[in-house]
Amino acid sequence: MKIQFRKTPLLASVVLVMFAIAGCAEVGDKASSAASSAASHVAELAKKELITAVCAPLKDGTINASELKVLSSMVDAVREGGLPKELVNALDGVAGAGDNVPADAQARLVTACDNSVR
């Protein structure tokens, strides 16, 4: 006695499984891409907020003692926050100046803030 298998249903099943696997991979790729895009967007928003926090005390063009304390406390966050190097260097100059921040260091930080906001 011979047992005959019909190849058509088996072939159709294999094709459906392959399409399902390919579809799952595509969905996974799209989900991964969406998550990556969302993470990039959140990181960009965090950078903008950090720039705003650093530059807010400079709106009047001067830095008083309490503002200097706040700015000095932000140096590490700014260094690690991926902010523009010009802003990091200018903030380092202001924070490292001590209680008497030179006018040119303040001016560099104001300019860096203006350039970073654009």
C-alpha positions, 0 to 999 in steps of 0.5 A: 500500500502506498501513501501519497502526500499531497504536495500542494497543501504542504507547500502552501503551509511552508509559504505561509510560515515563511511570509509570517516570519518575514512579516514578524521581522519587518514589524520588529524592525519597524518597532525598533526604528520607532523606539530609536527615533523616540529615544533620539527625540527625548535626548534632543529635548533633554539637551534643549532643556539643559541649554535653557537651564544654563542660559536662563541666568544670562538673560540680563547679560550678567552673572550674580553670585547665586547664578554662578553657584547654579551654573557651577553645579551644572558643569558636569551635566553639561559635559556629559549632556552632549551639548555643543563644545562651545557652550561646555568650554564657555561654562567651564571658563565661567565656573572656573573663574571663582567669585569674580567672573571676568567680563570676557568669560561672561560674554563667551557664555552669552555668545555660546548660549545664543549660538546653541539656541539657534 
